[in-house]
Amino acid sequence: MLGGRVGIWELIVILSVALIIFGPAKLPELGRSIGRGIREFRQASKEIGQSFTADEADGQEKR
């Protein structure tokens, strides 16, 4: 692996490249899309975890 943490200079380079590629008009839309995707992923993983804990509780009650 190449380290693990992203420093301030790496973030500046990444944001600069994103600004060049997508332009200033598209960056807010891109950020919203990424945020929605992350939110949906977290919600789905939370629901899966809750269903596993509910299944485990049901399995213990049947014993």
C-alpha positions as a Markdown table, in Angstrom:
| # | Residue | x | y | z |
|---|---|---|---|---|
| 1 | Met | 0.0 | 0.0 | 0.0 |
| 2 | Leu | 1.0 | 3.6 | -0.4 |
| 3 | Gly | 0.7 | 4.9 | 3.1 |
| 4 | Gly | -2.8 | 5.2 | 4.5 |
| 5 | Arg | -3.4 | 8.9 | 5.2 |
| 6 | Val | -4.0 | 11.6 | 2.7 |
| 7 | Gly | -2.2 | 14.8 | 3.5 |
| 8 | Ile | -3.2 | 18.4 | 2.8 |
| 9 | Trp | -1.0 | 18.5 | -0.4 |
| 10 | Glu | -2.6 | 15.4 | -1.8 |
| 11 | Leu | -6.0 | 16.9 | -1.2 |
| 12 | Ile | -5.1 | 20.1 | -2.9 |
| 13 | Val | -3.8 | 18.1 | -5.9 |
| 14 | Ile | -6.9 | 16.0 | -6.1 |
| 15 | Leu | -9.2 | 19.0 | -5.8 |
| 16 | Ser | -7.2 | 20.9 | -8.4 |
| 17 | Val | -7.4 | 18.0 | -10.9 |
| 18 | Ala | -11.2 | 17.7 | -10.2 |
| 19 | Leu | -11.6 | 21.4 | -10.8 |
| 20 | Ile | -9.8 | 21.1 | -14.1 |
| 21 | Ile | -11.6 | 18.0 | -15.3 |
| 22 | Phe | -15.2 | 18.9 | -14.3 |
| 23 | Gly | -15.1 | 22.7 | -14.1 |
| 24 | Pro | -16.5 | 24.9 | -11.4 |
| 25 | Ala | -20.1 | 24.6 | -12.5 |
| 26 | Lys | -20.2 | 20.8 | -12.2 |
| 27 | Leu | -18.3 | 20.4 | -8.8 |
| 28 | Pro | -21.3 | 21.1 | -6.6 |
| 29 | Glu | -23.5 | 18.7 | -8.5 |
| 30 | Leu | -20.7 | 16.1 | -8.4 |
| 31 | Gly | -20.4 | 16.6 | -4.6 |
| 32 | Arg | -24.1 | 16.2 | -4.1 |
| 33 | Ser | -24.1 | 13.0 | -6.1 |
| 34 | Ile | -21.2 | 11.5 | -4.2 |
| 35 | Gly | -22.9 | 12.5 | -0.9 |
| 36 | Arg | -26.2 | 10.9 | -1.8 |
| 37 | Gly | -24.4 | 7.7 | -2.8 |
| 38 | Ile | -22.5 | 7.5 | 0.5 |
| 39 | Arg | -25.7 | 8.2 | 2.4 |
| 40 | Glu | -27.6 | 5.4 | 0.6 |
| 41 | Phe | -24.7 | 3.0 | 1.1 |
| 42 | Arg | -24.6 | 3.8 | 4.9 |
| 43 | Gln | -28.3 | 3.4 | 5.1 |
| 44 | Ala | -28.3 | 0.0 | 3.3 |
| 45 | Ser | -25.4 | -1.3 | 5.4 |
| 46 | Lys | -27.2 | -0.2 | 8.6 |
| 47 | Glu | -30.4 | -2.0 | 7.5 |
| 48 | Ile | -28.5 | -5.1 | 6.7 |
| 49 | Gly | -26.8 | -5.0 | 10.1 |
| 50 | Gln | -30.2 | -4.6 | 11.8 |
| 51 | Ser | -31.7 | -7.5 | 9.9 |
| 52 | Phe | -28.7 | -9.7 | 11.0 |
| 53 | Thr | -29.2 | -8.8 | 14.6 |
| 54 | Ala | -32.9 | -9.4 | 14.3 |
| 55 | Asp | -32.2 | -12.8 | 12.7 |
| 56 | Glu | -29.8 | -13.7 | 15.5 |
| 57 | Ala | -32.3 | -12.7 | 18.2 |
| 58 | Asp | -35.0 | -14.9 | 16.5 |
| 59 | Gly | -32.5 | -17.8 | 16.3 |
| 60 | Gln | -31.8 | -17.5 | 20.0 |
| 61 | Glu | -35.5 | -17.4 | 20.9 |
| 62 | Lys | -36.2 | -20.6 | 19.0 |
| 63 | Arg | -33.5 | -22.6 | 20.9 |
